[in-house]
Each structure stands twice: as C-alpha cells, then as structure tokens.
Amino acid sequence: MAVVAARLTAQEYFATIPESPGVQLIDGEIVVNDPTFRHQRLVGEIYRLLANWLAADPGSGEAGLGGNFHLDDRNVFVPDVWWTPEDRWPGRASGRYAGPPALAVEVRSPSTWRYDVGAKKRTYEREGLRELWLVDTPVDTVLVFRRSYPAAAGFDVALELVADDVLSTPLLPGFGLDLAGLFDR
C-alpha cells in the first residue's frame, strides 16, 4: 500500500511553514528549490536590469525577488523575479500578494523545472498572469507566454527566444533584455 502525504491548503501552508526563499506550495505540495550558482546569477542579473529600468522610470511599478503570491487555495508561488504595476502593488509592508504579479520569471532549477513548465504555468495562466518568462539554462533560451491583451482568456502568444535575441515586452515599454549578455557563460 502506498502512503500519500496529505496536501496542504494555502491557509495551512501559511500557518505551518516558516517563510523561506526556496519554499512554495504547488498543487498542495511543499516544493523546495535547490538553485545552481548559474541560476542565482541569472536571477540576479534579470532583477538588476529590471530594477534599473524601474529606477529610470519612477512610478512604473514594483519588482522583486521571491515573495509569496497566494494564487488559490492550493498554490502559493515564489517566482524567481516578478514585476507588478504600481496600482496593483499592496505595499512593502505586506507579507503576501493576493493573485499573480503581472510578470513572473522562472529560471530553470533541476529540482523545480517540471513544475515551472507544468503546474505553475497552468496555474499562472488560469489565475490571470499577464506574462511568464521561463528561462531554460541548459539550452540558453527563454520561453515567453503572454496575453495579447489583459482580458485574453489565456496565454495566446508563445515565443521561444535564443541567445541572439533581445527580449522585450509590451508590459515594460523601453525595457530590453539582451539574451547574449544574460547567457554569457
């Protein structure tokens, strides 16, 4: 007989799991991220570039690393990097964010990639995320999933960008991420 651990609700997760940068709730399961050094470097670089863009255009929103995004009763995600417009930001004193950010970035880790491309992508889409970047480190590509307009039923634009490309998005006018520089080993 196989014993399956009970799945947690988001309420149980918040009550029992201490906040930790690498822990999240996915479909009721506690998932721990074990990032590589390259993963950490790419996350830091994406965040740095996004923070620089925000500093040059105050009032354009808020970006961060990690954080608890309470999506539904069984999902509390901790994206590697995220951005949300100013009018949807709950403030720095808040410990949680209800719903998804506008943009979530997930950088491949050996322990969590299957969730990123599977359950997390599906949940983000269902819960209204406007844009998702999945950074696939072994092949130096970024998979971009976005809604062509805010009320689109789901991700109706899918792109695969390679190291020769510059990633831009309608969410962040004037922002460009040079993938050759990002993936420089």
Secondary structure, 3 states (H helix, E strand, C coil): CCCCCCCCCHHHHHHHCCCCCCEEEECCEEEECCCCHHHHHHHHHHHHHHHHHHHHCCCCCEEEECCEEEEECCEEECCCEEEECHHHCCCCCCCEEECCCCEEEEECCCCCHHHHHHHHHHHHHHCCCCEEEEEEHHHCEEEEEECCCCCCCCCCEEEEEECCCEECCCCCCCCCEEHHHHHCC
